[in-house]
Amino acid sequence: MSLPTASTIAGSAAIEDGAPRYECAACPGDFCLCAACYRANAVSASRHAHPLVRSVLPDVHISAGADALAAEGRVVHPALPDDAGPFPMAAVALTRARDETQANFARAWALTRPGGTVLAAGPKTDGIESLQKALRREGLAVEARPMKHGRILTVTREDRTPDRFADWAAAAVPTPTAKGPDGTVFHTCAGVFSRDGVDPGSAMLAAALPELKGAGADLGAGWGFLSAAALAQPTVTAVELIEADHAALACARLNLTDPRAGFRWADARTPGLAVGKLDWVIANPPFHDGRELAVSLGEAFLATAARILKLSGQLIVVANRTLPYDRTLGELFGEVEE
């Protein structure tokens, strides 16, 4: 039989008419937003919605999720087409950034037809109670249901759009916000790492960059600060910005108009770059997965660098002294200097 299509907001789904109802064992009801789903993870959400979710708008940090969905034969959009919707239902999975969550909710509202349902779900630690209060301040009737250290909010889409939603949506638009050490202003937006200014580790790495020659890559490039520092050197012929957060990469495109810059929406652990081709790699690897320390994530960045560098290539990386990267670096690289 033909299946209805759907689209997602922040890792959840807006379902068209005629979609069969389904239940998740962890979250009985006619829409699944269980603990595995409400962490803004399109892969987890789609597994419970399968086979309904055909078209997915991945949320921040889930290019790997987009790859997994594409491998299932689904059409994946980093942004929904302009003519998408209106849908009878939309759902928003909270992220850790309040302004990003609010922007996602405003967008879900805009994509839902009057009389439809907008859902939001997340743990208390990600601000579900704050969102509930904010929606009620806008005069909306919010039904709240407890769920595993969090809540599911259900709101009926009204004919009107609360005035505050325009401000919420605007937070997702890249704007000149972050100022670099030399006064250069960079575009950032809601939800991206280090939105309000340059991360201290990145600033330290940029100041310590050696002379770079030839082609290189910036793993976890964010909105492009380190790549901008690399491109300030005339001996650099090309830099590929590898970034999993599509919103951050969109900001980087605005920040870097140099033709030597290339942009790749990809997980730095599996960037799809040729093995042994690059002269240099720069990185300020993440070491948290959500709120949890994840040393293995940073180690995976180091392994990628070793894989894509020439034998004579160079990795320039910054990391917290408390992170145990010494052994990994020693195993992957012939010479390590601090």
C-alpha positions in Angstrom: 0.0 0.0 0.0 1.1 3.6 -0.4 2.3 5.2 2.8 1.7 8.8 3.9 4.6 11.1 4.0 5.7 13.1 7.0 8.1 15.7 8.0 9.9 16.4 11.2 10.7 19.4 13.4 13.7 18.9 15.7 13.7 15.2 15.3 10.0 14.6 15.5 7.2 14.3 12.9 4.3 16.1 11.4 2.0 13.4 10.1 -0.4 13.8 7.2 -4.0 12.7 7.1 -4.7 9.0 6.8 -1.6 8.0 8.7 -2.3 4.8 10.8 -2.1 5.1 14.5 0.7 3.3 16.3 2.0 2.9 19.8 5.4 2.6 21.5 5.6 0.2 24.4 7.4 2.9 26.4 4.9 5.6 25.5 1.4 4.4 24.9 -0.7 6.8 22.9 -1.3 7.9 19.4 2.0 9.7 19.0 5.3 8.4 20.3 7.7 10.7 22.1 9.3 8.4 24.5 12.6 8.9 26.3 14.6 7.6 23.4 12.8 10.0 21.0 12.6 13.3 22.9 16.3 13.8 22.8 16.0 15.5 19.4 17.2 12.4 17.6 15.6 11.7 14.3 16.8 8.1 14.2 15.2 7.2 17.5 12.0 9.0 16.5 11.8 7.4 13.1 12.2 3.9 14.5 9.1 4.3 16.5 7.2 6.0 13.7 8.5 3.5 11.1 7.3 3.2 8.4 5.4 6.5 8.5 8.3 9.0 8.5 9.3 9.5 4.9 10.7 13.0 5.0 12.8 14.2 7.8 14.1 17.6 9.0 17.1 16.5 11.2 17.8 18.6 14.2 21.1 20.0 15.4 24.0 17.5 15.7 22.3 14.6 13.8 23.9 14.5 10.3 24.7 10.9 11.3 20.9 10.4 11.9 20.2 11.8 8.5 22.6 9.4 6.9 20.9 6.5 8.7 17.5 7.6 7.5 18.7 8.0 4.0 20.1 4.5 4.1 16.6 3.3 4.9 15.4 4.9 1.6 13.9 8.0 3.2 14.1 11.5 1.7 16.1 13.7 4.1 15.9 17.5 4.1 18.2 19.7 6.1 15.3 22.2 5.8 11.8 21.6 4.7 10.8 22.9 1.3 9.0 26.2 1.2 5.7 24.5 0.1 5.7 22.0 3.0 2.5 21.7 5.0 0.3 22.7 6.4 0.2 19.4 8.4 -2.5 18.3 10.9 0.1 17.4 13.4 3.7 18.5 14.3 6.0 17.6 17.1 9.0 19.3 18.6 11.7 17.5 20.6 13.5 19.9 22.9 17.1 20.7 22.6 19.4 22.1 25.3 19.1 25.6 24.0 15.9 27.4 25.0 16.0 29.8 22.1 16.4 27.0 19.7 13.5 25.1 21.2 11.3 28.1 21.0 12.3 28.7 17.4 11.5 25.1 16.5 8.1 25.4 18.2 7.2 28.6 16.3 8.2 26.9 13.1 6.1 23.8 14.0 3.2 26.1 14.7 3.6 27.7 11.3 3.6 24.3 9.5 0.5 23.1 11.3 -3.0 23.9 10.0 -5.6 25.5 12.3 -7.3 22.9 14.4 -4.2 20.6 14.2 -2.0 19.5 17.1 1.4 20.7 18.0 3.3 18.5 20.5 6.5 19.2 22.4 8.4 16.8 24.6 11.6 16.8 26.6 13.1 16.2 30.0 13.0 18.8 32.8 16.7 19.4 32.4 16.2 20.7 28.9 13.5 23.1 29.9 10.1 21.5 29.2 8.5 23.3 32.2 9.9 26.6 31.0 8.4 26.0 27.6 5.0 25.1 29.1 5.0 28.4 31.1 6.0 30.4 28.1 3.2 28.9 26.0 0.6 29.6 28.7 1.8 33.2 28.9 0.9 33.5 25.3 -2.7 32.6 26.2 -2.5 29.0 24.8 -4.2 26.1 26.4 -1.5 23.5 27.1 -2.2 20.0 28.2 0.8 18.5 30.0 1.4 14.8 30.6 4.3 13.5 32.7 6.8 11.2 31.0 10.0 9.8 32.5 11.6 12.8 34.1 9.9 15.1 31.6 6.6 16.0 30.0 4.7 15.8 26.7 2.9 19.1 25.9 -0.1 19.1 23.6 -1.4 22.4 22.1 -4.2 22.8 19.6 -3.2 25.0 16.7 -5.3 28.1 16.8 -6.2 30.4 13.9 -4.1 33.2 15.5 -0.3 33.2 15.9 0.9 34.6 19.2 2.9 37.8 18.6 5.9 36.4 20.5 6.3 33.6 18.0 7.8 36.0 15.5 10.6 36.7 18.0 11.1 33.1 18.7 11.4 32.2 15.0 13.8 35.1 14.4 16.3 33.4 16.8 16.9 30.7 14.2 18.0 33.3 11.6 21.8 33.8 11.4 22.8 37.2 12.6 26.1 39.0 13.2 26.6 38.1 16.9 29.9 36.7 17.8 33.0 38.9 17.8 36.5 37.4 17.2 39.7 38.6 19.0 40.5 41.0 16.1 37.0 42.5 16.2 35.7 40.5 13.2 32.0 39.7 13.7 30.6 36.3 12.8 27.1 35.2 12.0 25.6 32.7 14.5 22.1 31.5 15.4 20.1 29.8 18.1 21.4 26.4 19.2 24.9 26.5 17.7 28.0 25.9 19.8 29.5 29.1 21.3 26.8 31.3 19.8 27.7 34.5 21.7 31.5 34.5 21.2 34.5 32.5 20.2 35.2 29.5 22.4 38.4 30.0 24.5 39.9 26.8 23.2 39.3 27.8 19.6 40.8 31.3 20.2 43.9 29.6 21.7 44.3 27.3 18.8 43.8 30.1 16.2 46.5 32.1 18.0 48.9 29.2 17.9 48.4 28.0 14.3 51.7 27.3 12.6 52.3 28.1 8.9 49.8 26.0 6.9 50.4 25.0 3.4 48.2 23.2 0.9 44.8 21.6 1.5 43.3 20.8 4.9 40.1 20.2 6.9 38.4 21.7 9.9 36.7 18.9 11.8 33.7 20.1 13.8 34.1 23.5 12.1 31.0 25.1 13.7 30.3 28.5 12.3 33.8 28.8 10.8 36.1 30.7 13.2 39.1 28.3 13.0 38.7 28.0 9.2 38.7 31.8 8.9 42.0 31.9 10.8 43.5 29.2 8.5 42.3 31.1 5.4 44.1 34.2 6.6 47.3 32.4 5.5 48.0 32.8 1.8 49.8 29.4 1.6 46.5 27.6 2.3 45.0 26.3 -1.0 41.8 24.8 0.4 39.9 24.0 3.6 37.0 21.7 3.9 34.7 22.6 6.8 33.2 19.4 8.3 30.2 20.1 10.6 27.3 17.9 11.8 25.1 20.9 12.7 23.4 22.1 9.6 22.5 25.5 11.2 26.1 26.1 12.2 27.3 25.2 8.7 24.8 27.7 7.2 26.3 30.4 9.5 29.8 29.3 8.3 28.7 29.8 4.7 27.9 33.4 5.5 31.0 34.0 7.5 33.4 32.6 4.8 33.0 33.7 1.3 36.6 32.8 0.4 36.5 30.5 -2.7 39.1 28.2 -1.0 36.5 27.2 1.6 34.3 24.1 1.0 31.4 23.1 3.2 30.4 19.5 4.1 27.4 18.6 6.3 28.7 15.5 7.8 29.7 13.8 11.1 33.4 14.3 11.6 33.7 10.7 12.6 32.6 9.6 9.1 33.2 12.7 6.9 33.4 10.9 3.6 36.8 12.3 2.8 39.5 10.5 0.8 42.1 8.7 2.9 45.6 10.1 3.1 45.1 13.2 1.0 45.3 16.2 3.2 48.2 18.3 4.3 46.8 19.5 7.6 43.8 19.2 9.9 42.6 21.6 12.6 40.1 20.7 15.3 38.6 21.7 18.6 36.9 18.3 19.3 33.8 18.1 21.4 34.0 15.9 24.5 30.4 15.8 25.6 27.4 13.9 24.3 24.5 15.9 25.5 25.3 16.4 29.2 27.6 13.4 29.5 31.4 13.4 29.2 32.3 11.4 26.1 36.1 11.1 25.7 35.5 8.6 22.9 33.9 11.4 20.8 37.1 13.4 20.8 39.2 10.3 20.2 37.1 9.6 17.1 37.9 13.0 15.8 41.6 12.2 16.3 41.2 8.9 14.4 39.5 10.7 11.5 42.3 13.2 11.3 44.9 10.4 11.2 43.0 8.6 8.5 42.6 11.6 6.1 46.0 13.1 6.5 49.0 12.3 4.3 51.9 10.5 6.0 53.6 13.8 6.2 50.4 15.6 7.3 49.9 17.6 10.5 47.1 17.7 13.0 46.8 20.9 15.1 44.3 20.3 17.9 43.3 21.9 21.1 41.9 20.0 24.1 41.3 20.3 27.8 44.4 19.1 29.8 42.2 16.8 31.8 41.2 14.7 28.8 43.3 11.5 28.4 44.2 12.0 24.7 47.9 11.4 25.1 47.8 7.6 24.5 45.4 7.9 21.5 47.6 10.6 19.9 50.7 8.5 20.5 49.1 5.5 18.8 47.9 7.5 15.8 50.7 9.9 15.1 54.5 9.4 14.8 55.3 12.6 16.6 53.3 14.5 19.2 54.3 18.0 20.4 52.6 20.3 22.9 
